[in-house]
Amino acid sequence: MTSVSHAATPYFQNFTFRGVSFILTCAENFPCTQHCLNDTKYTKIPPFFLRNERFLTASAFSIVWHHLVLLNNSISHIYFLSPEKQSPRARMNNDEQNTFSLQPEFQHYIIQFAIAMVLIPVFFIGMFIIYYYRTLMRETWYHISNDRITRTFRKKSSQILLSEISELDVSYNRLHQKFGLGNVHIRGGGKEVVLEGVGNPLQLMETIQLAVDQLKRYKQIDLNPKSDFDDLKTGAAEQMNYLVGLWQQGLITNEEFELEREKYIRPIRE
């Protein structure tokens, strides 16, 4: 309940029992009395107070006495000031009774939600692509041995023997050139094995070519009689260099190296 404003209390703060006549006079001429008689929309005085002016005047003393007893408490059913003249706190309470809350409607963000709905499948497609190529990279292996080259992906594999290789080639794209990568194409025997995305592709191709050439020479030596290779004495040092290179690169085992080494050294001794 709204307390009596400071604008109205000066009429009652200095009242004493000696001033009863003054109280009654003030009550008759009190602005609230005139407002009550002319227009009741600014007060909440019960209707029985408004039946006649004399009754209101006679009741002034009891009203003032009640005010003195309750000190600053509010007087029941009486509001001396209109809502326009109430204190800011009272006006705030009245305003709160008439307020309501709102939020932005869904349609306000309809474009943003539509874009989000479109990007959801794109996000999952991107995650699938990353997973697929990450798996492809982890499970792809290239094995190069002294007699064959094998490409393995999971349980599937393709291979080509060194003796079958007839052509080697390297292909690039712009991204490969930037990072020093390339694809080594190995063809022969009606087959092709591609070593994709390997580092230093030219060096790898030269190593494979060296191994292929050396293997062909070995076969040629084994197929021809010993007397036909007297001319190899002059080129034995060069052949030994090839052999050492294969051995250092792990393309032949120690036993194979010693065996082939004896083949090159024997013509020199003889």
C-alpha positions in Angstrom: 0.0 0.0 0.0 1.3 3.4 -0.9 2.5 5.6 2.0 1.5 9.2 2.4 3.7 11.5 0.3 5.9 14.2 1.9 3.8 16.8 0.0 0.7 15.9 2.1 2.3 15.3 5.5 3.0 19.0 6.4 -0.8 19.4 7.1 -0.5 16.9 9.9 3.1 16.9 11.3 2.6 19.8 13.7 -0.9 18.9 14.9 -1.6 18.9 18.6 -4.6 18.4 20.7 -4.8 22.2 21.2 -5.2 22.7 17.5 -8.3 20.7 17.0 -10.3 23.6 15.7 -7.5 24.3 13.2 -7.5 20.7 12.2 -11.2 20.8 11.5 -10.8 23.9 9.5 -7.9 22.4 7.5 -10.0 19.3 6.9 -12.8 21.3 5.5 -10.5 23.2 3.2 -8.1 20.3 2.5 -7.5 20.0 -1.2 -8.2 16.4 -1.1 -11.7 17.2 0.1 -12.4 19.4 -2.9 -11.1 16.7 -5.2 -13.2 14.1 -3.5 -16.3 16.2 -3.9 -15.6 17.1 -7.5 -13.9 14.1 -9.0 -13.1 10.8 -7.3 -10.8 9.4 -9.9 -7.7 10.7 -8.0 -8.6 9.0 -4.7 -9.7 5.7 -3.2 -11.8 7.1 -0.3 -14.7 4.8 0.4 -18.1 6.1 -0.8 -19.5 6.6 2.7 -17.0 9.4 3.3 -18.3 11.3 0.2 -22.0 11.4 1.2 -21.7 14.9 2.6 -19.0 17.5 3.4 -20.0 17.7 7.1 -19.5 14.0 7.7 -16.0 14.3 6.2 -15.2 17.3 8.4 -16.4 15.6 11.5 -14.2 12.6 10.7 -11.0 14.6 10.2 -10.0 14.4 13.9 -10.2 10.6 13.9 -8.3 10.4 10.7 -5.5 12.7 12.1 -5.4 10.7 15.4 -5.0 7.5 13.4 -2.2 9.1 11.5 -0.4 10.1 14.7 -0.7 6.6 16.1 0.6 4.9 13.0 3.2 7.6 12.4 4.4 7.2 8.8 2.2 4.2 8.1 -0.4 4.7 5.4 -4.0 5.6 6.1 -6.4 2.9 5.1 -8.3 3.4 1.9 -7.0 7.0 1.4 -4.5 8.1 -1.2 -4.1 11.9 -1.1 -2.2 12.2 -4.4 -3.1 11.2 -7.9 -1.0 8.7 -9.9 0.5 11.6 -11.8 1.8 13.2 -8.5 3.0 10.0 -6.8 6.6 9.4 -5.9 8.9 7.8 -8.5 8.9 4.5 -6.5 5.1 4.4 -6.4 4.9 5.2 -10.1 7.4 2.4 -10.8 5.3 -0.1 -9.0 2.2 1.0 -10.9 4.2 0.8 -14.2 5.3 -2.7 -13.4 1.7 -3.9 -13.2 1.2 -2.8 -16.8 4.4 -4.1 -18.4 4.9 -7.3 -20.4 7.9 -9.0 -21.9 8.7 -9.9 -25.5 11.4 -11.8 -27.4 12.5 -11.8 -31.0 10.4 -14.0 -33.1 11.7 -17.0 -34.9 11.1 -15.4 -38.3 13.6 -12.7 -37.5 16.5 -15.1 -37.8 15.0 -17.3 -40.5 17.8 -16.6 -42.9 20.5 -17.5 -40.4 18.7 -20.7 -39.5 18.3 -21.6 -43.2 22.1 -21.1 -43.8 22.8 -23.3 -40.8 20.5 -26.1 -42.1 22.4 -26.0 -45.4 25.8 -26.2 -43.7 24.9 -29.2 -41.6 25.2 -31.8 -44.4 28.2 -29.9 -45.8 29.9 -30.3 -42.4 29.3 -34.1 -42.3 30.4 -34.5 -45.9 33.6 -32.7 -45.0 34.2 -34.9 -42.0 33.7 -38.0 -44.1 36.2 -36.8 -46.8 38.8 -36.1 -44.1 38.2 -39.6 -42.6 38.4 -41.3 -45.9 41.7 -39.8 -47.1 43.2 -40.1 -43.6 42.5 -43.8 -43.7 43.8 -44.1 -47.3 47.1 -42.5 -46.2 47.5 -44.7 -43.2 46.7 -48.0 -44.9 48.6 -47.5 -48.1 52.2 -48.9 -48.3 54.8 -49.2 -51.0 57.3 -52.1 -50.5 60.4 -52.2 -52.7 62.5 -55.3 -52.4 65.5 -56.7 -54.4 63.2 -58.4 -56.9 59.8 -56.7 -56.9 57.8 -53.6 -56.0 54.5 -54.0 -54.2 51.7 -51.5 -53.5 49.4 -52.5 -50.6 46.1 -51.0 -49.4 44.4 -52.9 -46.6 44.2 -56.5 -47.8 44.5 -55.6 -51.5 47.9 -55.5 -53.2 49.4 -55.2 -56.7 53.0 -55.9 -57.6 55.4 -55.9 -60.4 58.7 -57.8 -60.7 61.9 -55.8 -61.4 62.6 -58.1 -64.3 59.3 -57.1 -65.8 59.8 -53.4 -65.6 60.1 -51.8 -69.0 59.2 -48.1 -68.4 59.5 -45.6 -65.5 57.9 -42.2 -65.4 57.2 -39.4 -62.9 54.2 -37.1 -63.0 53.6 -33.9 -61.0 50.9 -31.4 -60.3 51.3 -27.8 -58.9 50.8 -29.0 -55.4 53.3 -31.8 -55.8 55.9 -29.4 -57.2 55.4 -27.0 -54.2 56.1 -29.7 -51.6 58.6 -31.8 -53.6 56.3 -34.7 -54.2 55.3 -36.8 -57.3 53.8 -40.0 -58.6 56.2 -42.7 -59.9 54.6 -44.8 -62.7 56.1 -48.3 -63.1 55.0 -50.2 -66.2 55.9 -53.6 -67.5 54.5 -57.0 -68.3 51.1 -55.5 -69.1 50.8 -54.1 -65.6 51.2 -50.7 -64.0 51.9 -49.8 -60.4 51.7 -46.2 -59.3 53.5 -44.9 -56.2 51.4 -41.9 -55.5 52.6 -38.8 -53.5 56.1 -40.0 -52.6 58.9 -37.7 -51.7 61.9 -37.2 -53.9 60.3 -39.0 -56.9 63.2 -38.5 -59.3 65.7 -40.0 -56.9 63.4 -43.0 -56.3 62.9 -43.5 -60.0 66.6 -43.5 -60.6 67.2 -46.0 -57.8 64.6 -48.3 -59.3 66.1 -47.9 -62.8 69.5 -48.7 -61.4 68.2 -51.9 -59.8 66.4 -52.9 -63.0 69.6 -52.4 -65.1 71.7 -54.3 -62.7 69.3 -57.2 -62.6 69.4 -57.5 -66.3 73.2 -57.6 -66.3 73.1 -60.3 -63.7 70.9 -62.4 -65.9 73.1 -61.7 -68.9 76.2 -62.9 -67.0 74.4 -66.1 -65.9 73.3 -67.0 -69.4 76.6 -66.6 -71.1 79.7 -68.8 -70.8 82.7 -67.6 -68.8 85.0 -67.2 -71.8 82.7 -64.6 -73.3 83.3 -62.2 -70.4 87.0 -61.6 -70.7 86.2 -58.1 -71.8 84.5 -57.4 -68.4 87.9 -57.1 -66.8 88.1 -53.5 -67.9 84.6 -52.7 -66.7 84.8 -54.6 -63.4 85.4 -51.5 -61.3 82.3 -49.8 -62.8 80.2 -52.9 -62.1 81.4 -53.0 -58.5 80.3 -49.4 -58.0 76.8 -50.4 -59.1 76.9 -53.4 -56.8 78.0 -51.4 -53.8 75.3 -48.9 -54.5 72.6 -51.6 -54.6 73.9 -53.0 -51.3 74.0 -49.7 -49.6 70.4 -48.9 -50.6 69.2 -52.2 -49.2 68.1 -53.6 -52.6 70.3 -56.7 -52.2 71.2 -58.7 -49.1 74.7 -59.3 -47.8 74.8 -62.9 -49.2 73.8 -61.7 -52.6 76.4 -58.9 -52.5 79.2 -61.3 -51.6 78.0 -63.7 -54.3 77.9 -61.1 -57.0 81.1 -59.5 -55.8 82.9 -62.8 -56.4 81.6 -62.8 -60.0 83.2 -59.4 -60.6 86.4 -60.1 -58.8 87.0 -63.5 -60.5 87.5 -62.1 -64.0 90.0 -59.6 -62.6 92.0 -62.3 -60.8 92.1 -64.5 -63.9 
